[in-house]
Amino acid sequence: LDVRLGTEQVETAVEEAWSIYGSIDVFVNNAGYMESCYIEEVTSKRSGTFVFISSICGWRGDPTLAAYCASKFALEGLVKSLSQETSHLGIQSIIFEPGLLRTQAFSHTTMRHRSIPIEDYGALDEGVKKSVETTYRAELGDLRKAVARILDVVKREGMAVKDGAQMPIRLPLGSDGLAVLRGKYENTLKICEEYKELAKSIDI
């Protein structure tokens, strides 16, 4: 299915597949377009730091937060690419990965969950609403401390002073942020070990 087709053609193709097979059991999304270009053209000032604020959602998916998580995952790739484009100019890039900070993000006026009237999603929907309610005012992270640590890292002061250490490309903030990143890396290494022969088997 060419996703560049209009809505009508896409719907027609889906209906045709449904009429032939009776159902769609597997959906593969392999849409992609690649263009080679630079994110920023920075040459006049050969120093400085790009600072980006991401989230633990850039390392995990959360139900009903797909769009937000996708934006944070995309930011991860953007920062990594930007770093490679500008590091030779003396310009550093860092992306901070905070866990949940005690702000108004989960308040009923800010976080508005939109339910869907589909029975199959009932239990999940209730779980999401309960999670939002119990998270608000129970977040582990202190916003002021997070800002202070970010300034420490960027200015190479306070707790960020590490002899000979380079500024990391990414840095978790909060014990929950640390746990998410550590767990993701550990799980990824496990997958690499378990499926290493399958992964290598496609080499020419």
Disulfide bonds with the S-S distance in Angstrom:
none
